């Protein structure tokens, strides 16, 4: 017995429609700023600004992948061969974001270490102006993505990247001001290191969350033993086996289980009670539950794998 499947497809599609408009605005704004930052970074010789531009490139690419995932998910729901649609594309995009950000952070750290020994001269005027422009753009995009980040892993990835960019812009402004007023040229690579150190742990957490979903591990906030014990406590159930709980995509937990019934138990009552327990206690909306008689039943035992 499956519950809530069509409801989830509709809910996810509506959420995707709400987010896609904001994503397009964010994508356009950041893409334009990325080009300006990269050109200015090469012109001024600023590693901090270049690292911020590189980070912004991953923002643009990440948001682009989010838009592609939303589009593909919407189109795939009608394909009968894709029984869960293409919701996992969102998770793959989030993992790609994490890998890209990690690469950018490592490059910035290596290049910054080299520059500490021989810091190049940096032109601070254009560096400061573009950093201020970047700060304003990132504040606008941060506000656009904030609500969606609570519902979508992929949007959370883009949100974290923009958060890193926002703080990076503040750092670049600080570095430009220090160089301009004190002549401390080491401020540029120092800020670049700070940006890299800020990025890495957040991207690793994002990547870990994506990998957990891809390997179909149980959601971290759910204890499988608690789900088992709750189903076993349903009136009329004497045994629970082959219980699986996993995440399809952000906010969509799925479960399947075999329930062995006590003699005389009513199938409809057991299924209704089990479904209600999963919904109310664990917020699991989609469950496939197989009920089995307690007497002899060929093939009703636990799976052999």
N, C-alpha and C positions, 0 to 999 in steps of 0.2 A: 504494500500500500504506500503510495507516494503522496506527500502533502506539500502544498505551497509552491510547486515548481513553476506553474504559470504565473503565480503572483510575483515570484522573484524575477522572472524574465521581464515582466512589466515594470516592476519597481526599478530594476537596474537600468532599463531603457530610459525611463523618465529621468533618473538621476544623471545618466549620460548626456541627455539632451540639455539639462540645466547647466552642466559643467562645460559643454563644448563651446558655447558662446564666449564664456570667460577665458577659456584656453586659447581661442583664436586671438583675442585681444592681447593676452599675455605673450603669445608666440610672436605676433607682429611687433610689439613694443620692444621685446628683448632682442629679437633678431636685428632690428635697426640699431639698437644701442651696442650690440656685440660688435658690429662692423665698425662703429665709431671708436669704441674702446680699443680694438685690435690695431686699427690704423694709428691711433694716438700713442699707443704703447710702443710701437715700432719707431714712431717719430721722436718720442721723448726718451726712449731707452729705459722705461720704467718696467721692472719685473713685476712689481705689485699690480700695476694696471694690466699687464699681460696675463698674469695669473687670474685676475678678475675676469678678463675677457675670455680666457679659456674655460673658466668655470661657467661663465654665461653661455658659452657655446654648448656645454652639456645641458644647461637649462633649456636652451632652444631645441636641442635634439630630444631631450626628455619630454618636453611638452609636445613636440611633433609626434613622438611615439605614442604619447597618451591620446592624441587626437586620432592617430591611425588605429589604435586599439579600440577606441570608442566606435569609430566608423565600421571597422571589421566586425565588432561584436553585434552591432545593430543589423548588419547585413546577413550575418551567419545564423541568426536565430530561426530563420525559415528553412534551413537545410536539415532534412530529417536525419542525415548521417552525422550531424554534430548535435548530439542529444543534450549537451550542456552549452551549446553555442561556442563562442570563442573568448569566454571570459578570462581564460588563462593568458591571453595575449597581454593583458594589463600587467600581470605578474612578471612575464618575460621582459616587458618594457622596463619595469622597475628594476629588475636585475641588471639589465643593460645599463641603466642610469648609474647604478652603484659601481659597476666595473669601470665605466668611463670616468666618473668622478675620482675613483681611486687612482687611475692612471694620471689624471691631471694633477692631483695632489702630490704624487710621488715625483713627477717632473719638476714641479715648483720647488719642492724641498731640495732636490739635487742641484738645481740651478741656483737657488738662493745660497746654498753652502759654498758654491764656487764664487759667487759674487761678494761674499764677506771678505775674502782675501783681496779682491781687486774690484771694488764697487765702481761702476761706470758713472759718468756724469749724467744727471737726469734733469730734463727741462721741466720745471715744476708748474709753470703757468697752465699750459694745456692739460697737464696731468690732473691738476686740481679741478679745473673746469669740467672735464669729462667725468671725474669721480663724483662730483656733485650731481651731475646729470644722471649718472648711474644710480646714485642713492635715491633720487626722486622716482626714477622708473621702477626700481625694485620695491619701493614702498607701495607703489600703485599695484604692481603684480602680486605682491605679498597679500594685500587686502583682497584681491580677486580670488586667490586660491585658498584662502584660509578655511572657509567653510567646507569645501570639497575635500580637503586633506583629512578630515575626520572620517570620511566615508570610503575613500579609495586609496589603496596602497600606491598606485601609480601617481595619483595626484599628491599623495604625501611625499613621494620622491621628488616631484617637481617643486613642491612647497619647501622642502628642506634645502633644495639647491638654491632657491630664491632667497631663503633666509640666510644661507651662507654668503650669497652675493651681496645682500644688504649689509651684513656686517663687514664684508670685504670692502665695500665702497666706503664705509666709515673708516676702515683702516687705511685705505689709499688716501683719503682726504687728510688723515693724520700724518701719514708719511710725507705727503707733499708739503704740508704746513711746516713740519720739522725741517725738511731739507731747505725750504724757502727761507725760514727765519734763523736757522742755526747752522746750516751747512752740513748736517749729519747725514752723509750719503748712505750710511748703513741702515737708515730707517726704511729704505725701499725693500731690500731683501728681508729685513726683519719682519715687515708686515706680510711679505709673501710667505714666509715660514708660518706666521700666525694663521693665515688663511688655509694653508695646507694642513696644519695640525687640527684646525677646526673641522675641516671637511672629512678627514679620514674616519674617525669613529662613527660619525653619523651615517656615512655611506656603508660602513660594515654592518651596522644594525639594519639598514634598509635591505642590504643584500641577504643578510641572514633571514629576515622575515620572508623575503621572496623565495629563498631556497626551501624553507620550511613548508611553504604551500606547494611548491613543485614536487617535493618528495612525499607529499600527502601525509605529513605528520599532523597529529591532532593539534588544534589551536592551543596556544600557550595558556589562554585564560580558562580552558576547560580541562578538567581532570576526567580521563576516560573511566577510571574506576568509579567516580561519582556518578557518571552517566549509567554505567552498568548497574550499580546498586539501586539507582532510582528506578530503572526499568524492571529490575528484579522485584522491587517492592510494589509494582502495579498489581492490584487484585486479579487473581486468575493466572498469573505468570509464576512458573516454578523454576525456570532456568532461562538465562540469557547467554547466547553464544554468537560467535562471528560478528561481534560489535566493531564497527568502524566509524570513526568520526574524522572528518577532514574539512579543509577550507577550499571551496571552489575558486573564489576570488574574494577581495576585501568585503567583509560583512556578510558573506554567504557561506555559513557552515552547513555541512551535509552529514547525515548519519544513515547507517544501515545496520540492521540487527535481525537475528532470529530469536523469536520468543516461543519457548515451550509452554503450552498451556496446561493448567490443572484439569483433571477430568470434570466435565460439566461446565467449564468456563465458556462464556459466550464470546465469540470472535469479535463481533462489533464493539462490545463493551471494552474488551482488552485493547483493541486498536485505538479506540477513542481516548481511553485513559493514558495509554503510552504516548500518543501524539500530544495530548495536553501537557503531560509531564515534560516532554522534550521542549515544547514551546515555552512554557511558563518558567521552568527551572534553568534552562540552558539557552534559550532564544534560538533553538534549532527549528527552522521553519520547513525544511525539506528532509523527510525521513522515509526510507524504504524499509518497511517492517514485514517480516515473514513470520506468520504464526504457525506453529506445529503442534500436533496432538501429543499428549504425554505418553500415550501408548506406543506400541511398535509402529515405526515409520521408517521405511527404507529411504536412505539418503537424507535424513533429517539431522544427522549429527554434524559436528563442527567440520569445517573445510579442512582438507589435508595439507594446505599450504599456509 
